[in-house]
């Protein structure tokens, strides 16, 4: 493991930059783990400051080796908002080591958060298909490792190689339920106000505006999904039950193919059987899945396909990220043919 001097020296440089920030000098220094959380925090802080993002777009939250700048953000933070150990188990160590003096808010454990258990078991049993978890790699290749390994000076922690999360207990994809995000906006505003009472009214006003923006986006998405509610669909990775709950959808099952694992002929036949039996109209993949694998699985089934991304890797991080993420997922589902 690298010594603390790597990120401590960077922290000093960043502190000088922060001191030059003028109006932002008294605003708490905040870090957020993933882009959806970062977007919510950025909305509450809009016009006052900006949070740092620990896990950059396109990187897997399940296992990540921080760069020095990201480690510095934790070291400097007064406040850290994160989903929790269920999503980023590797982050607990760095939080203790780097952000030990910061106030840490675990959103999955926050009062008012609706948390769902993972949908375990044979999702296709009722249709005579027992789900095979042998191919399940759970986002192990979501991050571009070629780019990741080429970074110089990455913060090297003991959990950098830890990919995947346990599918027992709480499903950590809770940000995909709009009601959770709205509740978190209030929580974020309250936490910021406690550290920065002079700006409490601004944080509260931003949170209220953010909640309305989410409500407006959700209403538009719900209307666009109305024709889709009678259709059968399958997801490759079961990460969307919060979105389904928020918008009245119900996936017929999750295939859970690893992105770097080519399915066996038997597996392809099984999936095709499920698609035919259930008259599935659409199978949703994610960016990390090889398009060739998806095409092989769907060949001859007649089902459509579309990409879903629960982390919005191609969206611009910032105050408007969260409504954009909901719209991106909603439009992909509504437009699947």
URDA-V207199 format. One record per residue. RES is the residue in one small letter. OMEGA is omega as a letter, one per 20 degrees, with the letter a starting at -180 (NA if undefined). Layout:
# URDA-V207199
RES|OMEGA / RES|OMEGA
This chain:
# URDA-V207199
x|r / x|r / x|a / x|a / x|a / x|a / x|r / x|r / x|r / x|a / x|a / x|r / x|r / x|r / x|r / x|r / x|a / x|a / x|r / x|a / x|r / x|a / x|a / x|a / x|a / x|r / x|a / x|r / x|a / x|r / x|r / x|a / x|a / x|a / x|r / x|r / x|r / x|a / x|r / x|r / x|r / x|r / x|a / x|a / x|a / x|a / x|a / x|a / x|a / x|r / x|r / x|r / x|a / x|a / x|a / x|r / x|r / x|r / x|r / x|r / x|a / x|r / x|a / x|r / x|a / x|r / x|a / x|a / x|r / x|r / x|r / x|a / x|r / x|a / x|a / x|a / x|r / x|a / x|r / x|r / x|r / x|a / x|r / x|a / x|a / x|r / x|a / x|a / x|a / x|a / x|a / x|r / x|r / x|r / x|r / x|a / x|a / x|a / x|a / x|a / x|a / x|r / x|a / x|a / x|r / x|a / x|r / x|a / x|a / x|r / x|a / x|r / x|r / x|a / x|a / x|r / x|r / x|r / x|a / x|r / x|a / x|a / x|a / x|a / x|a / x|a / x|r / x|r / x|r / x|a / x|r / x|a / x|a / x|a / x|a / x|a / x|r / x|r / x|a / x|a / x|a / x|a / x|r / x|a / x|r / x|r / x|a / x|a / x|a / x|a / x|r / x|r / x|r / x|r / x|a / x|r / x|a / x|a / x|a / x|a / x|a / x|a / x|r / x|r / x|r / x|r / x|r / x|r / x|a / x|r / x|a / x|a / x|a / x|r / x|a / x|r / x|a / x|a / x|r / x|a / x|r / x|r / x|a / x|r / x|r / x|r / x|r / x|r / x|a / x|a / x|r / x|r / x|r / x|r / x|a / x|a / x|a / x|a / x|a / x|a / x|r / x|r / x|a / x|r / x|r / x|r / x|r / x|r / x|r / x|r / x|r / x|r / x|r / x|r / x|r / x|r / x|a / x|r / x|r / x|r / x|a / x|r / x|a / x|a / x|a / x|r / x|a / x|a / x|r / x|a / x|r / x|r / x|a / x|r / x|r / x|a / x|a / x|a / x|a / x|a / x|r / x|r / x|r / x|a / x|a / x|a / x|r / x|r / x|r / x|r / x|r / x|r / x|r / x|a / x|r / x|r / x|r / x|a / x|a / x|a / x|r / x|a / x|r / x|r / x|r / x|r / x|r / x|r / x|r / x|a / x|r / x|r / x|r / x|a / x|a / x|a / x|a / x|a / x|a / x|a / x|a / x|r / x|a / x|r / x|r / x|a / x|a / x|r / x|r / x|a / x|r / x|r / x|r / x|r / x|r / x|a / x|a / x|a / x|r / x|a / x|a / x|a / x|r / x|r / x|r / x|a / x|r / x|r / x|a / x|a / x|r / x|a / x|a / x|r / x|a / x|r / x|r / x|a / x|a / x|a / x|a / x|r / x|r / x|r / x|r / x|a / x|a / x|r / x|a / x|a / x|r / x|r / x|a / x|a / x|a / x|r / x|NA
